Amino acid sequence: MLLLIAGCGAAYEYNLPVSIKASVNPSVLMPGDLAVMAIELQLNSATGVSVAPSGPGMGTVAGTSITKTQSSTPINRTVLRGSGAIHVLSPEYRNVGLIGPGDRVVLYYKIKADENITTGTYLLDFSVLGPGQEIADIRRQIPVKVDTASVSIARADSASAASINLNVANPRENTLNAVTVIPESDQDSLEFYPDRYYIGTMDPDEVFTISFSVASQPGRNLRGGPVNISFTAQYKNGEEWHLSEPFITTYEPAQTQQQNSSLLPAGAVLIILLACGSWVYRRRRRERRAVPR
């Protein structure tokens, strides 16, 4: 794009060889996320200035021009505009100043995604304006990714009836932090060990297998039938906290095994009593037969 400045009887055409790089933290947003966009401006090289002689008494020679070198590029204003579903919360920058060859200027903007935003890539308009300009000298579209996917929880095989194993996965393109799985039951007498499982950082497509031990509180029996248990993942995307959809599964208390195990001592005692009674009965019969008549 061209920056046109008139003065001293000459028309100057300023090229702006400014490279623009942008990054967003977090790199992929979720609905309702507040993020920070960093836009870096860098002047690649010295700016060429073309001077076309003009004014009274100044002639022009066909095919010739005067070229000078502008060491710095003035930037008056930068503007970032939202896309509707993504809002820009920061104001525009004014009087940014001069950027010399090799210089870098980083501008920070706060952006926020709507609560009902859908998965996709959204383009935000970024403009750079020179001194006294109302029309942008540089205009770029900066992509912002949004993914509504959350932490995924699924049941895994358990070696014991007293434990529940879970596969916890991060299906997103970006890293999640402070991932914690929290169990909950509709029966207060049920206890979980641990009461919550802290995983921590989960990279993209990473899967963790975790285990919870399940038991009833001492002196409190579970109500009959399977028990519904829900597991929810709490985690941070950037600086924002999120909760996954609850994963609901059932837990079958080992009541039959407990009943059988409690009957074993009683059955053993009963067998011993029967054996003793039979032995006493047979002894008495032998004694009666041995008495002379």
HELIX and SHEET records of a PDB file:
HELIX    1   1 GLN A  255  ALA A  290  1                                  36    
SHEET    1   A 4 LEU A   2  GLY A   7  0                                        
SHEET    2   A 4 ALA A  10  ASN A  15 -1                                        
SHEET    3   A 4 THR A  47  PRO A  53 -1                                        
SHEET    4   A 4 ILE A  66  GLN A  70 -1                                        
SHEET    1   B 4 VAL A  18  ASN A  25  0                                        
SHEET    2   B 4 LEU A  34  LEU A  43 -1                                        
SHEET    3   B 4 ARG A 104  ALA A 113 -1                                        
SHEET    4   B 4 ILE A  86  VAL A  88 -1                                        
SHEET    1   C 5 VAL A  28  LEU A  29  0                                        
SHEET    2   C 5 ILE A 138  VAL A 146  1                                        
SHEET    3   C 5 GLY A 120  LEU A 129 -1                                        
SHEET    4   C 5 THR A  73  ARG A  81 -1                                        
SHEET    5   C 5 TYR A  93  ILE A  99 -1                                        
SHEET    1   D 4 SER A 152  ALA A 156  0                                        
SHEET    2   D 4 SER A 163  ALA A 169 -1                                        
SHEET    3   D 4 VAL A 207  SER A 216 -1                                        
SHEET    4   D 4 LEU A 190  TYR A 193 -1                                        
SHEET    1   E 4 TYR A 197  MET A 202  0                                        
SHEET    2   E 4 LEU A 176  SER A 185 -1                                        
SHEET    3   E 4 VAL A 227  ASN A 237 -1                                        
SHEET    4   E 4 GLU A 240  LEU A 243 -1                                        
SHEET    1   F 4 TYR A 197  MET A 202  0                                        
SHEET    2   F 4 LEU A 176  SER A 185 -1                                        
SHEET    3   F 4 VAL A 227  ASN A 237 -1                                        
SHEET    4   F 4 PHE A 247  TYR A 251 -1                                        
END                                                                             
